[in-house]
Amino acid sequence: MADDLRQQLGSYWGRNYPNPFTNLIPHTPHLDRLASSSLLLTRAYVQYSLCGPSRASLLTGRLPDTVTTWNLETKFREVQRNFTTLPEYFKDNGYISINLGKIFNLGHGWKNDFQSWNIPEPQELNDFQDLYRSRLLLPHAISGTITPDQREGNMLTPDESLTQYSVNYLRRLAPYAKSGNVNFFLGVGYHRPHLPWICSKEFYDLYPMESMDLPRKENKYYPKHYPLNEHQPHLELLRHVLNKTTHEPNEILSDYETKYYTRAYFACVRFVDDMVGILLDEVEKLGLSESTIVMFLGDHGWHLGENSLWGKKTAFEQSNHTPLMIKIPGVTEEGIVSDALVEFIDIFPTVVEAAGLPPIPSCPKPSRDVSLCTEGTSFLPLIKKPKTVLKPVALSQILCKNKMVYSIKSERYRYTEWVPLNKSELDTNIYNYSLQWNMVTSVELYDHECDPEENANLGL
């Protein structure tokens, strides 16, 4: 899994590419190689465009309103009963379940869900992340890049160390896995291309400044007729890199800054691609490729200046659209591309079916007292019939300014409603609320056939 990864990889070039007017195709040779032997989903949508809620949703196979995780601070097991997670289900079915890196993000500073793993993330790997941040990350966050001479000796980046750990685990597991004595579920969660965009200079060199895109004039600002009263100060890049604390509606960066940070973002995408390539090569070298399912995904998308935004947690297409591909030995080798609408709550039942484990039952309503069920649907039928319509829409949401923002992506349109929360003045608990559907404050409607960049709100 990669963090903050928009669906702009070489293998996704086509009519569902994030920027239909660009000539910039990122250098992602290893992910493109994986895609060529996978079921590649061109229209996969997260349920929530923020790390913690998105991961809690996809790893439990349930909608954010069921999990009641809408921010970075909430640990879902503290507000809900013990929902069975994807790695936990494999653990319960005899697999060795191993966590390396950022798979969960359940509360700031608390990445792990120990109940899900036989082997949680090693403490030394977590300590290394903290050490790296204090010694290297923050001092160079403004410049954006760490060149080889700026490293402390041969100090690895956290993602390089993560790859090293992952390779070591694969080497230790391979003999037992090939003998049929051990099955394993290995979760590898990369931090890049999350901010700050720091990686080796070699990856920056692949992207000359002059080759970088700028959003088209029509796409630089909020959509025409956008409800500016719903402006959400988008401070992630501005706060962490530019040290700004405000963001006015339609405030944009200079052309130079836009190209500079776009270049930095794609350099880090290429860096993650390189790390994934090392893992894919190791799986091949160890003789595991014919018996190992490989899935790659992002946790949500990212804006690169479109609609004046830099970051995630919006109801727009760029935030909710992210890569998803699955390679199943003996099934997807020839490569299959599907434009069917798929949601991230579909991942849990899909991976379980692909591995041949007992299927996950569909959730009843309500399902908060049911430990094992899913609100998703396996998308494996797309392997034989890629044009199958599995579902008419994909649902995303965010909590913003005391409003729940629901967005539906259909075949042609994106429709969004801003719904106020009704909360007791005496009770500040975020979970004690009701939705005021009779007081919807704003509506958005975008026609993706005529307006793929979402430049004109038709929901007046």
C-alpha positions as CSV (number, residue, x, y, z in Angstrom):
1,M,0.0,0.0,0.0
2,A,1.2,3.5,-0.8
3,D,0.1,6.7,0.9
4,D,-1.5,9.7,-0.9
5,L,-1.2,8.0,-4.3
6,R,-3.3,9.4,-7.2
7,Q,-4.3,7.2,-10.0
8,Q,-1.6,8.6,-12.3
9,L,0.6,5.6,-13.2
10,G,1.8,4.7,-16.7
11,S,-0.4,1.6,-16.7
12,Y,-3.5,3.8,-16.2
13,W,-3.1,5.9,-19.3
14,G,-6.5,6.0,-21.0
15,R,-9.9,7.5,-20.7
16,N,-10.1,7.3,-16.9
17,Y,-6.6,8.9,-16.4
18,P,-6.7,11.6,-13.7
19,N,-5.7,14.4,-16.0
20,P,-7.2,13.8,-19.4
21,F,-5.3,16.8,-20.9
22,T,-1.8,16.0,-19.8
23,N,1.2,14.7,-21.7
24,L,3.0,13.7,-18.5
25,I,3.1,9.9,-18.0
26,P,5.0,9.0,-14.8
27,H,8.0,6.6,-14.8
28,T,6.5,3.6,-13.1
29,P,8.1,0.6,-14.8
30,H,7.7,-1.9,-11.9
31,L,4.1,-1.1,-11.2
32,D,3.3,-1.2,-14.9
33,R,5.0,-4.6,-15.0
34,L,2.7,-5.8,-12.1
35,A,-0.3,-4.3,-13.8
36,S,0.4,-6.2,-17.0
37,S,-0.2,-9.5,-15.2
38,S,-3.0,-8.2,-12.9
39,L,-6.6,-7.3,-12.9
40,L,-6.3,-3.6,-13.2
41,L,-9.2,-1.5,-11.9
42,T,-9.3,1.9,-13.7
43,R,-12.2,3.2,-11.6
44,A,-11.6,2.2,-8.0
45,Y,-12.8,4.6,-5.3
46,V,-12.0,4.9,-1.6
47,Q,-14.8,5.4,0.9
48,Y,-13.0,8.3,2.7
49,S,-10.1,10.4,1.3
50,L,-8.0,10.5,4.5
51,C,-5.5,7.9,5.7
52,G,-7.1,6.7,9.0
53,P,-10.8,6.4,7.9
54,S,-9.9,5.0,4.5
55,R,-7.8,2.3,5.9
56,A,-10.2,1.4,8.7
57,S,-13.0,1.1,6.1
58,L,-11.1,-1.0,3.5
59,L,-9.5,-3.3,6.1
60,T,-12.9,-4.0,7.8
61,G,-14.8,-4.1,4.5
62,R,-17.4,-1.6,5.9
63,L,-18.5,1.9,5.2
64,P,-17.1,4.7,7.4
65,D,-20.5,5.4,8.9
66,T,-20.5,1.8,10.1
67,V,-16.9,1.9,11.4
68,T,-17.5,5.4,12.7
69,T,-14.0,6.4,12.0
70,W,-13.9,9.9,10.3
71,N,-10.6,11.4,11.5
72,L,-6.9,10.6,12.3
73,E,-7.4,10.3,16.0
74,T,-10.0,7.6,16.3
75,K,-9.1,4.0,17.0
76,F,-12.0,2.1,15.6
77,R,-11.9,-0.7,18.2
78,E,-12.5,2.0,20.9
79,V,-15.7,3.3,19.3
80,Q,-17.0,0.0,17.9
81,R,-17.0,-3.6,18.8
82,N,-14.2,-5.8,17.6
83,F,-14.8,-5.9,13.8
84,T,-12.7,-8.6,12.2
85,T,-10.1,-7.1,9.8
86,L,-8.7,-8.5,6.6
87,P,-5.3,-9.5,8.0
88,E,-7.0,-10.8,11.2
89,Y,-9.2,-13.1,9.0
90,F,-6.2,-14.6,7.4
91,K,-4.6,-15.0,10.8
92,D,-7.7,-16.8,12.1
93,N,-7.6,-19.1,9.1
94,G,-4.0,-20.3,9.8
95,Y,-1.9,-17.7,8.0
96,I,1.0,-16.0,9.5
97,S,-0.1,-12.4,9.4
98,I,2.8,-9.8,9.3
99,N,2.7,-6.1,9.5
100,L,5.5,-4.0,8.0
101,G,5.0,-0.2,7.6
102,K,1.9,1.8,7.4
103,I,-1.1,-0.5,6.8
104,F,-3.4,0.8,9.6
105,N,-3.4,4.4,10.6
106,L,-5.7,4.2,13.6
107,G,-5.0,7.3,15.7
108,H,-2.1,9.6,15.3
109,G,1.0,7.9,16.5
110,W,-0.7,4.5,16.7
111,K,-0.3,2.7,13.4
112,N,-0.8,-0.8,14.5
113,D,-3.9,-2.9,15.3
114,F,-2.2,-5.6,17.3
115,Q,-5.3,-7.9,17.1
116,S,-4.9,-8.2,13.4
117,W,-1.4,-9.6,13.3
118,N,0.7,-12.5,14.5
119,I,3.7,-10.3,14.0
120,P,3.1,-6.6,14.4
121,E,5.5,-4.0,13.0
122,P,8.9,-4.5,14.7
123,Q,9.5,-1.7,17.2
124,E,13.0,-1.0,15.7
125,L,11.3,-0.2,12.4
126,N,9.0,2.2,14.1
127,D,11.9,3.7,16.1
128,F,13.8,4.2,12.9
129,Q,11.0,6.2,11.4
130,D,11.1,8.5,14.4
131,L,14.9,8.8,14.2
132,Y,14.8,9.6,10.5
133,R,12.1,12.3,11.1
134,S,14.2,14.0,13.7
135,R,17.5,13.9,12.0
136,L,16.7,14.2,8.3
137,L,13.1,14.7,7.5
138,L,12.3,18.0,9.1
139,P,15.6,19.9,8.3
140,H,15.1,19.2,4.6
141,A,11.3,19.4,4.4
142,I,11.4,22.8,2.8
143,S,13.8,22.0,0.1
144,G,11.8,18.8,-0.7
145,T,14.7,16.6,-1.7
146,I,17.5,14.8,0.0
147,T,20.5,14.3,-2.2
148,P,23.1,11.6,-1.5
149,D,25.5,14.1,0.1
150,Q,22.8,15.2,2.5
151,R,22.3,11.8,4.1
152,E,23.8,10.9,7.4
153,G,26.4,8.4,6.2
154,N,24.5,5.5,4.6
155,M,21.3,6.0,6.6
156,L,18.4,4.6,4.7
157,T,15.0,6.3,4.3
158,P,12.1,4.6,6.2
159,D,10.7,3.1,3.0
160,E,14.1,1.7,2.0
161,S,14.4,0.1,5.5
162,L,10.9,-1.2,5.1
163,T,11.8,-2.8,1.8
164,Q,14.8,-4.4,3.4
165,Y,12.7,-5.8,6.3
166,S,10.1,-7.1,3.7
167,V,12.8,-8.9,1.7
168,N,14.2,-10.5,4.8
169,Y,10.8,-11.8,5.8
170,L,10.2,-13.2,2.3
171,R,13.5,-15.0,2.4
172,R,12.7,-16.5,5.8
173,L,9.2,-17.5,4.8
174,A,9.9,-18.8,1.3
175,P,11.2,-22.4,2.2
176,Y,8.2,-23.0,4.5
177,A,5.7,-21.6,2.1
178,K,7.0,-23.6,-0.9
179,S,6.9,-26.8,1.2
180,G,3.2,-26.1,1.9
181,N,3.8,-25.9,5.7
182,V,3.1,-22.1,6.0
183,N,0.8,-19.6,4.4
184,F,1.5,-15.9,5.0
185,F,-0.2,-12.6,4.7
186,L,2.4,-9.8,4.4
187,G,1.2,-6.2,4.6
188,V,3.8,-3.7,3.4
189,G,2.8,-0.1,3.8
190,Y,4.9,2.7,2.2
191,H,4.9,6.2,3.5
192,R,5.7,7.9,0.2
193,P,4.4,9.8,-1.8
194,H,3.0,11.3,1.4
195,L,4.6,14.7,2.4
196,P,7.3,15.7,2.8
197,W,8.4,14.7,-0.7
198,I,11.9,13.6,0.0
199,C,13.8,10.9,-2.0
200,S,17.1,10.5,-3.7
201,K,18.1,12.9,-6.4
202,E,18.1,10.2,-9.0
203,F,14.3,10.1,-9.0
204,Y,14.1,13.9,-9.3
205,D,16.4,13.8,-12.3
206,L,13.7,11.7,-14.2
207,Y,11.4,14.8,-14.2
208,P,13.0,18.0,-15.6
209,M,11.1,21.1,-14.5
210,E,10.2,22.0,-18.0
211,S,8.3,18.8,-18.5
212,M,6.0,19.4,-15.5
213,D,2.3,20.1,-16.0
214,L,0.3,23.0,-14.9
215,P,-3.4,22.7,-14.3
216,R,-5.3,24.2,-17.3
217,K,-6.7,27.7,-16.7
218,E,-10.2,26.3,-16.4
219,N,-9.0,23.9,-13.7
220,K,-6.8,26.2,-11.5
221,Y,-9.7,27.4,-9.4
222,Y,-12.8,26.1,-7.7
223,P,-15.4,24.9,-10.2
224,K,-17.7,27.5,-11.7
225,H,-20.7,27.8,-9.3
226,Y,-18.9,26.0,-6.5
227,P,-20.4,26.9,-3.1
228,L,-17.5,28.9,-1.7
229,N,-19.3,28.9,1.7
230,E,-18.1,25.3,1.8
231,H,-14.4,26.2,1.3
232,Q,-12.2,24.0,3.3
233,P,-8.8,25.6,4.1
234,H,-6.5,23.1,2.4
235,L,-3.4,23.5,4.5
236,E,-1.5,20.2,4.1
237,L,1.1,21.4,1.7
238,L,0.9,25.0,2.8
239,R,1.4,24.2,6.4
240,H,4.1,21.5,6.2
241,V,6.1,23.0,3.4
242,L,5.3,26.7,3.0
243,N,4.7,27.4,6.7
244,K,1.3,29.1,6.0
245,T,-1.7,28.9,8.3
246,T,-4.4,30.2,6.0
247,H,-5.7,29.4,2.5
248,E,-8.3,31.6,0.9
249,P,-10.7,30.3,-1.7
250,N,-9.0,30.1,-5.1
251,E,-5.6,31.0,-3.7
252,I,-3.1,29.4,-6.0
253,L,0.7,28.8,-6.1
254,S,2.9,30.3,-8.7
255,D,3.6,28.4,-11.9
256,Y,7.1,27.7,-10.7
257,E,5.9,26.4,-7.3
258,T,3.3,24.3,-9.0
259,K,5.9,22.7,-11.2
260,Y,8.4,22.3,-8.4
261,Y,6.0,20.4,-6.1
262,T,4.5,18.4,-8.9
263,R,8.0,17.3,-9.8
264,A,8.7,16.4,-6.1
265,Y,5.5,14.4,-5.9
266,F,6.2,12.3,-9.0
267,A,9.8,11.7,-8.0
268,C,8.5,10.1,-4.8
269,V,6.0,8.0,-6.8
270,R,8.9,6.7,-8.8
271,F,10.8,6.0,-5.6
272,V,7.9,3.9,-4.3
273,D,7.8,2.2,-7.7
274,D,11.4,1.2,-7.2
275,M,10.7,-0.2,-3.8
276,V,7.8,-2.3,-5.2
277,G,10.1,-3.5,-8.0
278,I,12.6,-4.9,-5.4
279,L,9.8,-6.9,-3.7
280,L,8.5,-8.2,-7.0
281,D,12.0,-9.3,-8.1
282,E,12.4,-11.0,-4.7
283,V,9.1,-12.9,-5.0
284,E,10.2,-14.1,-8.4
285,K,13.7,-15.0,-7.3
286,L,12.5,-17.0,-4.4
287,G,10.1,-19.1,-6.5
288,L,7.0,-17.7,-4.9
289,S,5.4,-16.0,-7.9
290,E,3.3,-19.0,-8.9
291,S,1.7,-19.3,-5.5
292,T,1.5,-15.7,-4.3
293,I,-1.3,-13.2,-4.7
294,V,0.0,-9.7,-5.0
295,M,-2.2,-6.7,-4.5
296,F,-1.2,-3.0,-4.9
297,L,-3.2,0.0,-3.9
298,G,-3.2,3.6,-2.6
299,D,-5.2,4.7,0.4
300,H,-6.7,7.7,-1.4
301,G,-5.8,10.2,-4.1
302,W,-4.2,13.7,-4.0
303,H,-4.7,17.1,-5.6
304,L,-1.7,18.7,-7.4
305,G,-3.1,22.2,-7.7
306,E,-6.4,21.2,-9.4
307,N,-9.3,23.4,-8.2
308,S,-6.6,25.4,-6.2
309,L,-6.2,22.4,-3.9
310,W,-3.0,20.6,-2.7
311,G,-3.9,17.5,-0.6
312,K,-6.7,15.1,0.0
313,K,-9.9,15.0,2.1
314,T,-12.2,16.5,-0.5
315,A,-15.3,15.2,-2.3
316,F,-13.6,15.8,-5.7
317,E,-12.5,13.0,-8.1
318,Q,-8.8,13.6,-7.5
319,S,-9.1,12.8,-3.8
320,N,-11.2,9.6,-4.1
321,H,-9.7,7.9,-7.2
322,T,-6.6,5.8,-6.6
323,P,-4.8,2.8,-8.0
324,L,-5.9,-0.8,-7.4
325,M,-4.6,-4.0,-9.0
326,I,-4.5,-7.6,-8.0
327,K,-2.3,-10.4,-9.5
328,I,-3.6,-13.9,-9.1
329,P,-1.3,-16.8,-10.3
330,G,-2.7,-18.8,-13.0
331,V,-5.6,-16.4,-13.5
332,T,-4.5,-12.9,-14.4
333,E,-1.2,-13.5,-16.2
334,E,-2.3,-12.1,-19.5
335,G,-3.4,-8.8,-17.8
336,I,-7.1,-7.7,-17.6
337,V,-8.3,-4.1,-17.5
338,S,-11.7,-3.2,-16.2
339,D,-13.5,0.1,-16.2
340,A,-16.2,-1.1,-13.8
341,L,-16.9,0.9,-10.7
342,V,-15.3,-0.7,-7.7
343,E,-15.2,0.5,-4.1
344,F,-12.4,-0.2,-1.5
345,I,-14.9,-2.0,0.8
346,D,-14.8,-4.6,-2.0
347,I,-11.2,-5.5,-1.3
348,F,-11.8,-7.7,1.8
349,P,-14.2,-10.1,0.1
350,T,-12.2,-10.1,-3.1
351,V,-8.9,-11.1,-1.5
352,V,-10.6,-13.7,0.6
353,E,-12.2,-15.3,-2.4
354,A,-8.9,-15.1,-4.4
355,A,-7.2,-17.1,-1.7
356,G,-9.9,-19.7,-1.5
357,L,-10.9,-19.0,2.1
358,P,-14.5,-19.2,3.3
359,P,-16.4,-16.3,1.9
360,I,-17.3,-13.2,4.0
361,P,-21.1,-12.9,4.6
362,S,-22.8,-9.7,3.7
363,C,-23.6,-7.4,6.6
364,P,-27.2,-7.2,7.9
365,K,-28.6,-3.8,8.8
366,P,-27.6,-2.7,11.4
367,S,-24.3,-4.6,11.6
368,R,-22.4,-3.0,14.5
369,D,-22.9,-6.0,16.7
370,V,-21.6,-8.4,13.9
371,S,-17.9,-9.1,14.1
372,L,-17.4,-10.6,10.7
373,C,-19.3,-9.4,7.6
374,T,-18.8,-7.0,4.7
375,E,-20.6,-4.2,3.0
376,G,-18.6,-4.8,-0.1
377,T,-18.8,-7.2,-3.0
378,S,-16.0,-9.3,-4.5
379,F,-14.9,-7.9,-7.9
380,L,-13.3,-11.2,-9.0
381,P,-16.2,-11.7,-11.6
382,L,-14.4,-8.9,-13.6
383,I,-11.6,-11.3,-14.4
384,K,-13.9,-13.3,-16.8
385,K,-16.2,-10.4,-17.7
386,P,-14.4,-7.1,-17.3
387,K,-17.4,-5.1,-18.6
388,T,-19.7,-6.5,-15.9
389,V,-21.6,-3.8,-13.9
390,L,-21.1,-4.9,-10.3
391,K,-22.6,-1.8,-8.8
392,P,-24.2,1.4,-10.2
393,V,-22.3,3.9,-8.0
394,A,-19.3,4.2,-5.7
395,L,-19.9,6.1,-2.4
396,S,-17.4,8.4,-0.7
397,Q,-17.7,10.8,2.2
398,I,-15.8,13.2,4.4
399,L,-16.6,15.0,7.7
400,C,-16.0,18.7,7.1
401,K,-16.9,21.7,9.3
402,N,-19.7,20.0,11.2
403,K,-21.2,18.6,8.0
404,M,-21.1,15.1,6.5
405,V,-20.3,15.4,2.8
406,Y,-21.6,12.4,0.8
407,S,-20.4,12.0,-2.8
408,I,-21.7,9.4,-5.3
409,K,-19.8,8.5,-8.5
410,S,-21.9,7.0,-11.2
411,E,-21.0,5.9,-14.7
412,R,-21.2,9.5,-15.9
413,Y,-21.7,11.9,-13.0
414,R,-20.4,12.8,-9.6
415,Y,-23.1,14.1,-7.2
416,T,-22.4,15.6,-3.8
417,E,-24.5,16.8,-0.8
418,W,-23.3,18.7,2.2
419,V,-25.5,17.6,5.2
420,P,-25.3,19.4,8.6
421,L,-24.9,17.4,11.7
422,N,-27.3,17.9,14.6
423,K,-25.3,17.7,17.8
424,S,-26.3,18.5,21.3
425,E,-24.7,21.6,22.8
426,L,-24.1,19.6,26.0
427,D,-22.4,16.8,24.2
428,T,-19.3,17.3,22.2
429,N,-18.9,13.6,21.4
430,I,-18.5,13.5,17.6
431,Y,-20.4,10.1,17.5
432,N,-23.6,11.5,19.1
433,Y,-25.2,13.2,16.2
434,S,-28.0,12.9,13.6
435,L,-28.0,14.1,10.0
436,Q,-30.2,17.0,9.0
437,W,-31.2,15.8,5.6
438,N,-33.9,18.5,5.4
439,M,-31.3,21.2,5.7
440,V,-28.7,20.3,3.0
441,T,-26.6,23.4,2.6
442,S,-25.0,22.7,-0.8
443,V,-25.2,20.4,-3.8
444,E,-22.6,19.6,-6.4
445,L,-23.1,17.8,-9.7
446,Y,-20.4,17.2,-12.3
447,D,-20.8,15.7,-15.7
448,H,-17.6,13.6,-16.3
449,E,-18.5,13.0,-19.9
450,C,-18.4,16.7,-20.8
451,D,-16.3,17.9,-17.8
452,P,-13.8,15.3,-16.6
453,E,-11.9,17.9,-14.6
454,E,-14.9,19.0,-12.6
455,N,-14.7,22.6,-13.6
456,A,-18.4,23.5,-13.6
457,N,-20.9,22.6,-10.9
458,L,-24.3,21.9,-12.4
459,G,-26.1,21.3,-9.1
460,L,-27.3,24.9,-8.7
